[in-house]
């Protein structure tokens, strides 16, 4: 259950930077800020729950790894952020690190 909560926390971790991106536009400013705050709250609460059974360093690394890789993917796929070979290699290394941490526990 703790790992499920941690993965969900990671996905909500993607939501708050996306919300802040939405808040850049005057037409979606309030909704974007609301989305960011809700995602921050849910993500933090789920991380707190997961840390009851998962070591602190592992939980934090997995949480931020999912958030970083997912936010990168949303940026490239939705917002047209640049996607170079080196950026893809970097994200692949993040994902590999997260998988390694999961296998090591």
Biotite code that builds the C-alpha atoms (Angstrom):
import biotite.structure as struc

atoms = struc.array([
    struc.Atom([0.000, 0.000, 0.000], chain_id="A", res_id=1, res_name="UNK", atom_name="CA", element="C"),
    struc.Atom([2.868, 2.381, 0.775], chain_id="A", res_id=2, res_name="UNK", atom_name="CA", element="C"),
    struc.Atom([4.376, 1.958, -2.695], chain_id="A", res_id=3, res_name="UNK", atom_name="CA", element="C"),
    struc.Atom([1.009, 2.589, -4.323], chain_id="A", res_id=4, res_name="UNK", atom_name="CA", element="C"),
    struc.Atom([0.640, 5.773, -2.257], chain_id="A", res_id=5, res_name="UNK", atom_name="CA", element="C"),
    struc.Atom([4.160, 6.831, -3.227], chain_id="A", res_id=6, res_name="UNK", atom_name="CA", element="C"),
    struc.Atom([3.544, 6.344, -6.949], chain_id="A", res_id=7, res_name="UNK", atom_name="CA", element="C"),
    struc.Atom([0.274, 8.287, -6.664], chain_id="A", res_id=8, res_name="UNK", atom_name="CA", element="C"),
    struc.Atom([2.147, 11.020, -4.770], chain_id="A", res_id=9, res_name="UNK", atom_name="CA", element="C"),
    struc.Atom([4.620, 11.161, -7.644], chain_id="A", res_id=10, res_name="UNK", atom_name="CA", element="C"),
    struc.Atom([1.850, 11.619, -10.181], chain_id="A", res_id=11, res_name="UNK", atom_name="CA", element="C"),
    struc.Atom([0.306, 14.418, -8.131], chain_id="A", res_id=12, res_name="UNK", atom_name="CA", element="C"),
    struc.Atom([3.808, 15.908, -7.957], chain_id="A", res_id=13, res_name="UNK", atom_name="CA", element="C"),
    struc.Atom([3.490, 16.421, -11.724], chain_id="A", res_id=14, res_name="UNK", atom_name="CA", element="C"),
    struc.Atom([0.279, 18.382, -11.230], chain_id="A", res_id=15, res_name="UNK", atom_name="CA", element="C"),
    struc.Atom([1.591, 21.354, -9.318], chain_id="A", res_id=16, res_name="UNK", atom_name="CA", element="C"),
    struc.Atom([4.165, 22.582, -11.891], chain_id="A", res_id=17, res_name="UNK", atom_name="CA", element="C"),
    struc.Atom([1.555, 22.044, -14.598], chain_id="A", res_id=18, res_name="UNK", atom_name="CA", element="C"),
    struc.Atom([-0.857, 24.131, -12.524], chain_id="A", res_id=19, res_name="UNK", atom_name="CA", element="C"),
    struc.Atom([1.743, 26.873, -12.222], chain_id="A", res_id=20, res_name="UNK", atom_name="CA", element="C"),
    struc.Atom([2.241, 26.740, -15.994], chain_id="A", res_id=21, res_name="UNK", atom_name="CA", element="C"),
    struc.Atom([-1.516, 27.131, -16.469], chain_id="A", res_id=22, res_name="UNK", atom_name="CA", element="C"),
    struc.Atom([-1.458, 30.076, -14.063], chain_id="A", res_id=23, res_name="UNK", atom_name="CA", element="C"),
    struc.Atom([0.825, 31.947, -16.486], chain_id="A", res_id=24, res_name="UNK", atom_name="CA", element="C"),
    struc.Atom([-2.202, 32.758, -18.641], chain_id="A", res_id=25, res_name="UNK", atom_name="CA", element="C"),
    struc.Atom([-4.718, 35.319, -17.337], chain_id="A", res_id=26, res_name="UNK", atom_name="CA", element="C"),
    struc.Atom([-7.629, 33.165, -18.507], chain_id="A", res_id=27, res_name="UNK", atom_name="CA", element="C"),
    struc.Atom([-6.524, 30.137, -16.464], chain_id="A", res_id=28, res_name="UNK", atom_name="CA", element="C"),
    struc.Atom([-4.698, 31.889, -13.616], chain_id="A", res_id=29, res_name="UNK", atom_name="CA", element="C"),
    struc.Atom([-7.048, 31.030, -10.743], chain_id="A", res_id=30, res_name="UNK", atom_name="CA", element="C"),
    struc.Atom([-7.676, 27.491, -11.936], chain_id="A", res_id=31, res_name="UNK", atom_name="CA", element="C"),
    struc.Atom([-3.970, 26.930, -12.389], chain_id="A", res_id=32, res_name="UNK", atom_name="CA", element="C"),
    struc.Atom([-3.144, 28.151, -8.889], chain_id="A", res_id=33, res_name="UNK", atom_name="CA", element="C"),
    struc.Atom([-5.969, 26.035, -7.466], chain_id="A", res_id=34, res_name="UNK", atom_name="CA", element="C"),
    struc.Atom([-4.695, 22.982, -9.322], chain_id="A", res_id=35, res_name="UNK", atom_name="CA", element="C"),
    struc.Atom([-1.154, 23.595, -8.042], chain_id="A", res_id=36, res_name="UNK", atom_name="CA", element="C"),
    struc.Atom([-2.288, 23.934, -4.431], chain_id="A", res_id=37, res_name="UNK", atom_name="CA", element="C"),
    struc.Atom([-4.539, 20.857, -4.523], chain_id="A", res_id=38, res_name="UNK", atom_name="CA", element="C"),
    struc.Atom([-1.834, 18.732, -6.158], chain_id="A", res_id=39, res_name="UNK", atom_name="CA", element="C"),
    struc.Atom([0.764, 19.952, -3.647], chain_id="A", res_id=40, res_name="UNK", atom_name="CA", element="C"),
    struc.Atom([-1.490, 19.030, -0.750], chain_id="A", res_id=41, res_name="UNK", atom_name="CA", element="C"),
    struc.Atom([-2.388, 15.593, -2.060], chain_id="A", res_id=42, res_name="UNK", atom_name="CA", element="C"),
    struc.Atom([1.174, 14.830, -3.118], chain_id="A", res_id=43, res_name="UNK", atom_name="CA", element="C"),
    struc.Atom([2.621, 15.827, 0.232], chain_id="A", res_id=44, res_name="UNK", atom_name="CA", element="C"),
    struc.Atom([0.004, 13.891, 2.186], chain_id="A", res_id=45, res_name="UNK", atom_name="CA", element="C"),
    struc.Atom([0.575, 10.726, 0.145], chain_id="A", res_id=46, res_name="UNK", atom_name="CA", element="C"),
    struc.Atom([4.353, 11.099, 0.556], chain_id="A", res_id=47, res_name="UNK", atom_name="CA", element="C"),
    struc.Atom([3.879, 11.441, 4.301], chain_id="A", res_id=48, res_name="UNK", atom_name="CA", element="C"),
    struc.Atom([1.781, 8.272, 4.325], chain_id="A", res_id=49, res_name="UNK", atom_name="CA", element="C"),
    struc.Atom([4.318, 6.337, 2.217], chain_id="A", res_id=50, res_name="UNK", atom_name="CA", element="C"),
    struc.Atom([7.218, 7.357, 4.471], chain_id="A", res_id=51, res_name="UNK", atom_name="CA", element="C"),
    struc.Atom([5.687, 5.351, 7.297], chain_id="A", res_id=52, res_name="UNK", atom_name="CA", element="C"),
    struc.Atom([6.956, 2.172, 5.616], chain_id="A", res_id=53, res_name="UNK", atom_name="CA", element="C"),
    struc.Atom([9.457, 3.305, 2.966], chain_id="A", res_id=54, res_name="UNK", atom_name="CA", element="C"),
    struc.Atom([12.847, 4.751, 3.972], chain_id="A", res_id=55, res_name="UNK", atom_name="CA", element="C"),
    struc.Atom([13.028, 8.533, 3.760], chain_id="A", res_id=56, res_name="UNK", atom_name="CA", element="C"),
    struc.Atom([15.740, 8.755, 1.099], chain_id="A", res_id=57, res_name="UNK", atom_name="CA", element="C"),
    struc.Atom([14.113, 6.150, -1.113], chain_id="A", res_id=58, res_name="UNK", atom_name="CA", element="C"),
    struc.Atom([10.653, 7.695, -0.819], chain_id="A", res_id=59, res_name="UNK", atom_name="CA", element="C"),
    struc.Atom([11.913, 11.193, -1.579], chain_id="A", res_id=60, res_name="UNK", atom_name="CA", element="C"),
    struc.Atom([14.029, 10.093, -4.538], chain_id="A", res_id=61, res_name="UNK", atom_name="CA", element="C"),
    struc.Atom([11.178, 8.092, -6.071], chain_id="A", res_id=62, res_name="UNK", atom_name="CA", element="C"),
    struc.Atom([8.703, 10.933, -5.462], chain_id="A", res_id=63, res_name="UNK", atom_name="CA", element="C"),
    struc.Atom([10.887, 13.572, -7.065], chain_id="A", res_id=64, res_name="UNK", atom_name="CA", element="C"),
    struc.Atom([11.957, 11.203, -9.848], chain_id="A", res_id=65, res_name="UNK", atom_name="CA", element="C"),
    struc.Atom([8.387, 10.522, -10.894], chain_id="A", res_id=66, res_name="UNK", atom_name="CA", element="C"),
    struc.Atom([7.631, 14.229, -10.660], chain_id="A", res_id=67, res_name="UNK", atom_name="CA", element="C"),
    struc.Atom([10.680, 15.261, -12.670], chain_id="A", res_id=68, res_name="UNK", atom_name="CA", element="C"),
    struc.Atom([10.277, 12.655, -15.423], chain_id="A", res_id=69, res_name="UNK", atom_name="CA", element="C"),
    struc.Atom([6.524, 13.189, -15.641], chain_id="A", res_id=70, res_name="UNK", atom_name="CA", element="C"),
    struc.Atom([6.813, 16.964, -15.754], chain_id="A", res_id=71, res_name="UNK", atom_name="CA", element="C"),
    struc.Atom([9.446, 16.654, -18.467], chain_id="A", res_id=72, res_name="UNK", atom_name="CA", element="C"),
    struc.Atom([7.105, 14.428, -20.494], chain_id="A", res_id=73, res_name="UNK", atom_name="CA", element="C"),
    struc.Atom([4.163, 16.814, -20.102], chain_id="A", res_id=74, res_name="UNK", atom_name="CA", element="C"),
    struc.Atom([6.382, 19.732, -21.087], chain_id="A", res_id=75, res_name="UNK", atom_name="CA", element="C"),
    struc.Atom([7.542, 18.016, -24.267], chain_id="A", res_id=76, res_name="UNK", atom_name="CA", element="C"),
    struc.Atom([4.207, 16.457, -25.242], chain_id="A", res_id=77, res_name="UNK", atom_name="CA", element="C"),
    struc.Atom([1.806, 19.236, -24.261], chain_id="A", res_id=78, res_name="UNK", atom_name="CA", element="C"),
    struc.Atom([3.762, 22.479, -24.118], chain_id="A", res_id=79, res_name="UNK", atom_name="CA", element="C"),
    struc.Atom([6.270, 21.939, -26.905], chain_id="A", res_id=80, res_name="UNK", atom_name="CA", element="C"),
    struc.Atom([9.357, 22.061, -24.689], chain_id="A", res_id=81, res_name="UNK", atom_name="CA", element="C"),
    struc.Atom([12.536, 21.069, -26.544], chain_id="A", res_id=82, res_name="UNK", atom_name="CA", element="C"),
    struc.Atom([13.381, 17.382, -26.554], chain_id="A", res_id=83, res_name="UNK", atom_name="CA", element="C"),
    struc.Atom([16.974, 16.626, -27.461], chain_id="A", res_id=84, res_name="UNK", atom_name="CA", element="C"),
    struc.Atom([18.803, 13.330, -27.255], chain_id="A", res_id=85, res_name="UNK", atom_name="CA", element="C"),
    struc.Atom([20.678, 14.426, -24.134], chain_id="A", res_id=86, res_name="UNK", atom_name="CA", element="C"),
    struc.Atom([17.458, 15.485, -22.402], chain_id="A", res_id=87, res_name="UNK", atom_name="CA", element="C"),
    struc.Atom([15.917, 12.079, -23.146], chain_id="A", res_id=88, res_name="UNK", atom_name="CA", element="C"),
    struc.Atom([19.051, 10.353, -21.864], chain_id="A", res_id=89, res_name="UNK", atom_name="CA", element="C"),
    struc.Atom([18.834, 12.400, -18.668], chain_id="A", res_id=90, res_name="UNK", atom_name="CA", element="C"),
    struc.Atom([15.209, 11.456, -18.062], chain_id="A", res_id=91, res_name="UNK", atom_name="CA", element="C"),
    struc.Atom([16.008, 7.819, -18.814], chain_id="A", res_id=92, res_name="UNK", atom_name="CA", element="C"),
    struc.Atom([18.715, 7.928, -16.141], chain_id="A", res_id=93, res_name="UNK", atom_name="CA", element="C"),
    struc.Atom([16.222, 9.385, -13.642], chain_id="A", res_id=94, res_name="UNK", atom_name="CA", element="C"),
    struc.Atom([13.736, 6.587, -14.382], chain_id="A", res_id=95, res_name="UNK", atom_name="CA", element="C"),
    struc.Atom([16.504, 3.972, -14.137], chain_id="A", res_id=96, res_name="UNK", atom_name="CA", element="C"),
    struc.Atom([17.495, 5.373, -10.753], chain_id="A", res_id=97, res_name="UNK", atom_name="CA", element="C"),
    struc.Atom([13.917, 5.191, -9.488], chain_id="A", res_id=98, res_name="UNK", atom_name="CA", element="C"),
    struc.Atom([13.597, 1.593, -10.654], chain_id="A", res_id=99, res_name="UNK", atom_name="CA", element="C"),
    struc.Atom([16.914, 0.715, -9.005], chain_id="A", res_id=100, res_name="UNK", atom_name="CA", element="C"),
    struc.Atom([15.768, 2.213, -5.709], chain_id="A", res_id=101, res_name="UNK", atom_name="CA", element="C"),
    struc.Atom([12.552, 0.190, -5.853], chain_id="A", res_id=102, res_name="UNK", atom_name="CA", element="C"),
    struc.Atom([14.447, -3.032, -6.574], chain_id="A", res_id=103, res_name="UNK", atom_name="CA", element="C"),
    struc.Atom([16.924, -2.346, -3.772], chain_id="A", res_id=104, res_name="UNK", atom_name="CA", element="C"),
    struc.Atom([14.289, -2.145, -1.025], chain_id="A", res_id=105, res_name="UNK", atom_name="CA", element="C"),
])
